Amino acid sequence: MSDATNAASLFAKAILTVSTNLQSGLIGAVSEIAGLGPRGQTPTGETSGLSMPLAQCAARRMTGVETVASGAFDRPVTQEELIPQWSAYHAEAVSAGTERARIVAALWKSEGLATTVAKHRLSENSLMDPAIPVEVRPVAHVGFGSGTAERVGFDAAALTTCFQSECAPGYAEFAYEGVGAMLRAYEPGFLKLLAHTRGLIPFDAPAGPDSSGFFATYLDQFPPHVQRLIAHGYGRILAFSHMDVYRAIQDATKLPEQRVEPVTHGIAFAFAMINSADLPMLLRRSDIPFEPQVRTAFQNGLTYSLTFLEWFVPGLLASWQPYGALETSIVEHARREHGLAIGRGGPLAFQLAVPST
């Protein structure tokens, strides 16, 4: 661990022990001041369009972590208890109508509950249970992937064996995305400390796999399409690591070329969920000042976030009234993608069937 990272971690720990209110306002600033993470492509032009007030950014990210944790149980959960609980979380989302923040909260709790299934395995637990609401299955597999990665210590062979035997047909790819999320969460630094304080990972949890070359040795154990999903999950949690989305995207552009698209896509997906209350504005201002390939990956990630929400609560896109050409284009793209998902019986795992190019 570098001196800067170590200092930031110690400073963050001190902040966390002072008060929850101080956490919300300062924890993000710690990471930015310390200069954690690489710095990649510098955006040119206007970079304030997607910026948020620091306190709001910190509070929303803290809320996300806490909400995922609130959905999990620190004990085994029987299948008889599991299904009604997932159904209850989904019912919360449906009852929210068009209140996107409430829908996302229910989505996050569903993900948290899935980590319980993975961490506290009971022989009766099954993701193949037809009683699991079809709307919940994608996010349930994401959480299951995250929890399994922790339980097996990121062992690639064990993950593959588990997902092949325990995931519902067609959903294993969602689980691999959850593995990438834990790669980022387990990296030494303030985020790992924060995850511990909220009960998501043990305080003495070891670091994940060797991160050299962006986990090159680890990722080489998986086929290319799985590598993309893992990178996407990493990007999703990278968005939680920065108060400024432009900094997160800069970090993505510093990675090996084949990782830039999925990580940026993941950043956009998480950024949309974190700031779901402001999604229309985010879509209108999504023409970010980066290279075209990066900008397209970001906008595709936003589009996918809409399809993911629409799958969880059907009807959200039908009632959406976009304003302006860019928001209209993204919403209409998401509607087309959802139509394709209905036809195939489910969404693709963190990719669009017809991505913008």
N, C-alpha and C positions, 0 to 999 in steps of 0.2 A: 504494500500500500504506500503511495507517495505521501510526502510530508503534508501536502495541501489536502489530500483526501483524508488523511488521518486527523488533521486539525479540524476539518469541516465536520467529520463524524463526531469528534469530541464536543465541538461547539453545538452541533445539533442535539446531542444527547443532553447537554446542559439545558438547552432551550426546552426540550421535551419534559424535563423534570420540573420546570418552573410552573408552567400552566398550559392548559389546552388552548387558551386564547392566544398566548404567545406563539404556540406552535403554528396556528393558522396564519398568522401574519408574517412569521420570520423564517420558517423552515425552508421555503423556496429561495429566499434571499441568500441563505447560507450557501446553497449549492451554486448559485450564480456568482456570488462574490469569490468563492473559492476557486472558480474556474474549473469545475469538475467536467470531465468528458472532453473529447476532441473537438476541435473547431474546423468545420469544413467550408464549403462554398459560401461566400458572403453574398447575401441578397443585395440587389441594386434597386433603386427606386423606392417608392413608398412602402414602409414596413410597419405602419401603425394600424392598418386596416383590421387585423385580427388580434391586436394587442388588447389585453384586459387589465384592469386595475390589479395591483399586486395582491391586495387583501382578498379580492374576489377570486383570483386565480388560486391562491393558497387554500381558501376555504372550500372551493369546489373540489380540489384534488383531495383534500382531507376527507371531505364528505364521501368521495368515491371509495377511498380505502376503508373508511368506517362502515359504509353500506355493504360492501362485499363481506366484510368481517361479520356484520350483524346477521347476514343470512346463513352463516355457517354455524354448526354445532360442534362443541369440543368434546364429542363423544360419538360412538357408533349410532347410526339411525336405521331402524328396521325398514324394510321395504313398505310395510304397512303404514308407517309414519311418513316415509319419504314422499310417496306419491301425493297424498293430500297437501303436504307442505309446498311442493312445487306448484300444485294447482292453486293453492292460496296465493302464492307470490304472483302467479300469472293473473289471477282474478284481480289483484291489486292494480296491475297494469291496465287491464281492460276497463276497470272502473275509473281510471284516470282520464278517459276520453282522449282529448288532444293535449293534455298536459304532459309534455315530453319529459320533463324532469322526473315526474312520478313514474312514468313508464321505465325510464332508465334505472331508477332506484330499484324497481321490482326485478329488472333484468340483472342488475348487479347482485341482488340477494339470491336470485336463482343460481348465479355462478358460484357464489359463496357456498351455498348448500351442496353443490356438486363437488366442491373440494372436500367436504365432509365425507362423502361417499368414498373418495379415493384414499383419504388419510386414515379413515377408521373402517377398513373393509370388513363387511360381513358377507358370508357366503351367499346370503339371500339377496344381496344388493345386485340389481341388474339394470343397466341402461337399455337393455333390449325389451323391457317391460312395455307392452303396448299401451298400458294405462298412462304412461308419461305423456303429457300433452304434446302434440306434434310441434306446437309453437315454442316449447321449452327445449326441445332436443338439441338444437345447435349450441345454445349457451350452456346447457348442462354438460355437453361434451368438452367445451372449452375449460370449464372449471374442473372437470374430471381429469383433464390432461395436466393442468397445473398441479393438482393435488398428487397425482401419480408421479410426476417428475420429482416432487419432494420426497415422496415415500420411497422411491427406488434410487434416490441419489443421482438422478439424471442418467442412469445406465441405459444406453441406447438399445441394447438387445432386450432388456426387460421391458422397456417402453413399447417396443414393437410387438412383443409377445402379448403384453397386456391389452393393447389397443386392438389387436387382431382378434382376440378372444372375448373381450368384454364390451367393446363399443357396438352400438347398433349399426346394422349394415348401412354404409354410406355416410357415416358420421365420424369415422376415425380421424379424418383430416382436421376437424375442428379441435380434437384433442391435442394434436401436434402443435397447433397454434398456442395452446395453453402452456406447452413446454417452453416456448420462446418467452412468454411472459415471465416465467419463473427464472429464466436465465438472467434477465435484467434485474428482477427483484432480489436475486441472491448475490449480485455483484457488491463488493464491499463499498460502503458509503452510507449517506444519510437515508437513502430510500430503504435499504435493508433494515436500518434501525427503526424507521417509521413503521415498516411492515411488522416488525416485532412488537412495537408498542401497541399495535392494534390487534395482536394475536394471530397474524397471518402466517408468520414463520417463527421458529424457535430463536431465542436470543443467541444461542451458541451454534446456530446453523452454520455449517462450513460454506465456503465459497462454492459456486457452481464449477462447471468444467473450465479448463484453461481458455481464457478469452483471447489469446494471441491470434492475430489475423482475423478478428471477429469470429472466434470459436471455430477456426478452420478445421482443426483436427476432429473436433466433436461433430461438426456438421457433415463432414465427409462420410460419416457412418450412415447417413440417410440419403435416399434418392433426391434428385434436384427439386421435385415439387414439394417434398416434405421440408427441405431446407428453406424454401421460400416461406412456408407456413410458420416455421420456427422464427425466421427473421421478422415476419409480420408481428408475431406475438411480442418479440423484443421491442419493436417500434411502438406497439400499443402502450407498453409500460414506460418507454422512453418519454412519451408525451406527459406522463405523470411526473417526470423527473425535472421538468423545466417549467418555470412560470411563463416563459415566452416561447410560443410555438415556433418562432423563427429560429431560436437557438436549437430546438430539438431537430428541426429540419437541417440546419447546418451540420449537426452531428451526423445525421444520416448521410449527407453528401460526402463525408470524410471516409465512409466505409468502402470496402471493395465494391467495384462497379455493380456486380450482380446482386448486391444486397441493398442498394439504394432504393430501388422501386418498392420492394416489400416493406422495408422499414418505414419509408415515407408514407406508404399506404396505411400502415398500422398506426402511425402518428395521427394521420387524419381521422381514422376511425375513432380512436380514443378521444381526440380533441372534440369531435362532434358529440360524443357521449358526455364528456365532462361539461361541455357548454351547450347542452341540448336545449336549454331555454332560449338560447340566442341563435339557434340553427339557421333560421332564414337569413339573418344578417351574415352569418359565416359563409353561407353559400354565395351570397351576393358579393362578398369580398374575397373570394377564394382564388382570385387571379394573382397568386403570390409571385413576388419578384425573384424567381429562381429560373434556372434553365428549363426549357419546355418539358423535358422528360420528367423532371422533378415536380413541376407544377401539375402535369397531367396525372402523375401518381397520386399527388395530394387530392386532386379533385375526384379521381376515381375512388379514393378512400372515403371521401365524404359521400359520394353516391352510394357506395356499398353500405355505409352506416344507415342510410335511409332504408335500404332494402332489408337490413337486419332488423331494424325497428318495425318495419311493416310486417315482417314475418311473425314477430313476437305479438304485435297487436294489429291484425288486419284492419284496414280502413283508414289508417293514419294518412297515407298518401292520397287517398281518394278525396279527403277533406282539405288537403293542402292547397292553398291559393297562392302560388308563387308570384313574386313581383320582380319585374325586370328580366332581361334576356338570360343572364347567367344563372340565376336561381331557377328560372323556368326550364332551362336546358338540363340542369342537374336533376330536378324533380321528375321531369318527363323521362329521362334516362332511367331513373330508379323505378319508375312505374313499369317501364318495359322490362327491366330486369326481374321485377317481381312477377310479372306475367309469365316469364320463362320459368321462374322458380315454381310457380303453381303447376305448370305443365310437367315439370320433372319430378315434382313431389317434395321439393325442398330447395333451400338456397345452396349455392356453391360455397365452399369454405374460403371465405375472405378473398374472393376474386369475382370479377364480373364476367358474365358469359360473353359480353361484347364490350370490352373496355374502350374508353376513349384513347385515341393515339395522337 
